[in-house]
Amino acid sequence: MDLSVPVTDDVKLHFRHRPGTASLPFLLVHGMASSARLWDEVADHLAAAGHAVYAVDLRGHGDSDTPETGYDTPTAVADLVAAAAALGLDRVVVAGHSWGGNVSVRLTAEHPELVAALALVDGGWLEPAKAFASWDAFVGALRPASLEGATVQSVSEYFRAIHPDWSPAAIEAAVDTMLVNPDGSLSRRMSTEQHMSILHSIWNEPPRPWYAAITVPTLLMPAIPKGADGKWADRIRSRIRETTADLRHATMREYLDSEHDLHAQRPRRVADDLLDLARGVQPVRGAR
């Protein structure tokens, strides 16, 4: 079910919604230049377990509106708060991937009444000023690739080659993060300036300062890349543990031999871990 939810006078966010009767719904937040659709297989498993699921397209992504401004973490949080109010959501399990993890951290810290538990899916702990030698190096690593000459067929073939264990649905969802033009070519949904605005926000507003305010159960779900030797894997673990030390109720479940887009590569396991997180949430006192 598709929902179009106004969050300001001139901006509506699109949600891919699956109904459910369990007490805790899920709010799924994608990363930069991604979309709600990449959560589809995870959402199917969560809904099969009885939970309502709301997978959002943040502004400028997927089928949401693309205003000129507002491409930063604080605005993304404000959009989600407005959407939750419009949807009548008051206690959700939030899962954020990549930059969506940063957004989810700040949402949880600033609006504790809204979030019952938090999952960070290979994101929510990056400190680019420490991980990269310079701003230019950071931008060079995350600047969007040129789509000159790209078509649905060529990009689909490329994704199948680099993600051999992704399902056909996940490949289609990855292609769908881009716009298909009438001639079959592809283009970006956001402008370069909007993309750079998000990068500036990631660089200038790392999530660490918000951790101390978070009191809900938090699940860290890092991807350990295929081929990472013991020392490399240990460095990843140590960096995440050091960065997130102020998260008082955090546990970690590693994904060995995995890619950054865990929700696309391993949707069943991601869903199972999210369901375990939800089962550990204590009911609100006085709730029936």
Disulfide bonds with the S-S distance in Angstrom:
none
